[in-house]
Amino acid sequence: MKNLIITSVLSFILILVSCQSDEQYENLNRDPKNPTQVAADFLFNGATKSLTDQMTSINVNRNVFRFFAQTNSTTTYIDEPSYIITTRGIPDYHWSEMYRDVLLDLKTSKEVAMANTELSSSEQNARVAQAEVLMIYTFQQLVDTFGDIPYSEALSDVTLPKYDDAATIYNDLIARLDAAIPDLSGTGYTSADPLYGGDSNAWKKFAYSLKLRIGIRLADVNPSLAKSTVESAVSGGVFTSNADNATVHYEGATPNTNPVWVDLVQSGRADHLPSNTIVDIMNDLDDPRREVYFDDNLGEGVYVGGNYGALSPYTSHTHLGAALHEPTTPANLMDFCEVSFMLAEASERGYTVGGTAEQHYNNGIAASFEMWGATGLSDYMANPDVAYATAPGTWKQKIAVQFWLGMFNRGFEGFTVWRKFDWPQFQLPATELTPFPYRYTYPIPEQNLNETNWEAASTAIGGDSQQTKLFWDVN
């Protein structure tokens, strides 16, 4: 209040305040620049961006899944492509980012939305359902990264949460999706929704596609549940084109730029290269996507990948493509390409999903070409080494190669393709010869502060090692 306000006015205000409810009085004493409560819209939007940024990032201190997928290598620092990551705290960063900046914010957004009496129950439920879908996405990602994780006691007042069995978590995630999907019909977040702008039908497709993903992961370890989950998802309605993709559209100015641009351009660094693993395979297939995945910096359509896990001079190797150097390049949490290849697998396993494995396989390749603006699809599909009927290998190997190529800009899913199908053939890091990883090890703070539960989880999964396979990876 200004110093010149007269005493009578001050007295009037004091009397007025004394008559207000406790809540109104509390509102008068809140500092608007340092709010104790954050709007649900802000929490939801921020969590969605944090999730997408983390899954998209190419920063060697935050996300090394592109190295685990062997689509990328580096010029100078070879620890990460050599799978030496625990000394850098990379699992620690991923764990805290997903639990703190994604899951906790989504949980809080639910609570704030439900407390908002200005919303109808349908609007509240729709907002909660949107957050729930992203929480399920995130929990599944954490399971597929670490194995058993804190789940039932996570995000609670429990200081040292226990770790839940990964297969049990999967079962619960399916049930949670089934419970959330009907509520997506209401009016949820709109302008605060960077994925679909509040399109309820799009959210349902995303939820069903996520259910498809969870179901097909279980194909080798729980065939009956996998089949019923996949068929239920397809019956509900999964992605049918790139228009359905769960996409965040980045802007041209920080802090809302694509994180890949931040690390490749804004940082001023020149130490990321496509690996010879992917470049050699695409060269052998004469794959037209090389023109968009990679830069033609060597001239005359010659592409030479960095020697995986070894020093590779930047100037004498192929660089990453122009799209990855643009701040506005979109990023996907899930896309039609991924869904198509999952349906191809489901079809080969005899699940009732409509269409043939070949049709879904072709759809997956076409979706990748369309998304990247690549040309030459017809000639590529006619290549005997690409056409489903004649491509070499088992059906798993055929699907795996093209699925993995389609996940070029989504390192975690590329890594997962390799884990699930044991194909394509990877190479040990050229310098260190470190064994192939199948997971991140648990964060160091968990080992130090939550030791009893960490030890129990480590024993349950077969050892806290990068070489320990996940429960669904039984081949």
ZIGI-V152677 format. One record per helix or strand. SS is the DSSP state (H for helix, E for strand). FROM is the first residue (numbers start at 1). TO is the last residue. If there is no record, write none. Layout:
SS | FROM | TO
SS | FROM | TO
This chain:
H | 7 | 19
H | 22 | 28
H | 40 | 56
H | 65 | 68
E | 72 | 74
H | 86 | 88
H | 90 | 115
H | 121 | 146
E | 149 | 150
E | 163 | 164
H | 166 | 185
H | 200 | 217
H | 223 | 236
H | 242 | 244
E | 246 | 248
H | 259 | 266
E | 272 | 275
H | 276 | 284
H | 290 | 293
E | 294 | 294
E | 306 | 306
H | 314 | 316
E | 320 | 320
H | 322 | 325
E | 331 | 334
H | 336 | 348
H | 357 | 372
H | 377 | 382
H | 395 | 406
H | 411 | 421
H | 444 | 449
H | 451 | 461
